[in-house]
Amino acid sequence: MGEGAFTADGCSVEVYRLLPPGDEPGIVHAAVPAGASILELGSGAGRVTHALLELGHPVVAVDDSPEMLAHVRAETVCSKIEDLRLGRVFDLVLLGSHLVNTAAAADRAAFLATARAHVAPGGRVLVEWHPPEWFDSVRNGQGGELGEVDVRLWRIVRDGDLLSAVVRYSAGVRWWSQAFTCRRLDSKALDAALTSAGLVFDRWCAEDRTWFSAHPE
Ligand SMILES: C[S@@+](CC[C@H](N)C(=O)[O-])C[C@H]1O[C@@H](n2cnc3c(N)ncnc32)[C@H](O)[C@@H]1O
């Protein structure tokens, strides 16, 4: 694991404080009108949240880790995504960090149902996923430098539609690791999951098809 606090799903709080915002805020910003309100599911320590605030979006950040949320400079809600029912709607609901590729179909259905329950009429759900081809192409040692953190995947094991691996993070002499398992969704499986949640695929929001939007039926 490494040093410091960890979330229920094994993320290091320290790592997510060190990682830079990357391309994500720009992708989100480009997908919505100026000033659009955003509900961010699984916000972590605010890596993307803070950049979205600077881009002019009011953001409500949701996570089940109080240790992560303690670093977020926005309205926060400490909750499991599956259980969240705020009774408010947003122009955009953001489901990033490949959460939709969770191994359990019931969790995926619950994440998408929560997204659907919080999207305004005419609004969008924006999802970051591992496209099907990633499951074939990903290799041990793949990764690189993100800010001051070296991030690499190791111990990749494929089992049908499931892929398990360990992410190894290092910054100077410090290191952390996180094991995860994710599930390949082909376009049929993705459409079925969206439909069950009352959502419809809208469009790709990144050239490499790692982000897409969906809208309410
Ligand atoms: C990989 S981290 C990414 C954090 C942030 N999205 C980012 O990109 O910097 C995933 C975050 O989602 C949260 N998370 C995972 N599953 C969750 C769930 N079912 N309910 C609430 N939060 C969850 C974790 O606690 C963690 O902070």
The ligand as a Gaussian input file, in Angstrom:
#p B3LYP/6-31G(d) Opt

LIG

0 1
 C       -9.160000       6.933000      -8.346000
 S       -9.752000       8.089000      -7.175000
 C       -9.996000       9.478000      -8.247000
 C      -10.337000      10.757000      -7.567000
 C      -10.640000      11.911000      -8.529000
 N      -11.776000      11.577000      -9.395000
 C       -9.430000      12.238000      -9.354000
 O       -9.428000      11.898000     -10.544000
 O       -8.505000      12.833000      -8.827000
 C      -11.410000       7.469000      -6.945000
 C      -12.196000       8.175000      -5.850000
 O      -13.526000       7.706000      -5.890000
 C      -13.964000       7.416000      -4.580000
 N      -14.947000       6.330000      -4.682000
 C      -14.766000       5.126000      -5.254000
 N      -15.885000       4.402000      -5.182000
 C      -16.794000       5.180000      -4.523000
 C      -18.157000       4.991000      -4.144000
 N      -18.802000       3.856000      -4.418000
 N      -18.784000       5.985000      -3.508000
 C      -18.127000       7.157000      -3.217000
 N      -16.834000       7.398000      -3.566000
 C      -16.191000       6.413000      -4.209000
 C      -12.713000       7.016000      -3.814000
 O      -12.867000       7.217000      -2.427000
 C      -11.665000       7.915000      -4.459000
 O      -11.529000       9.127000      -3.757000

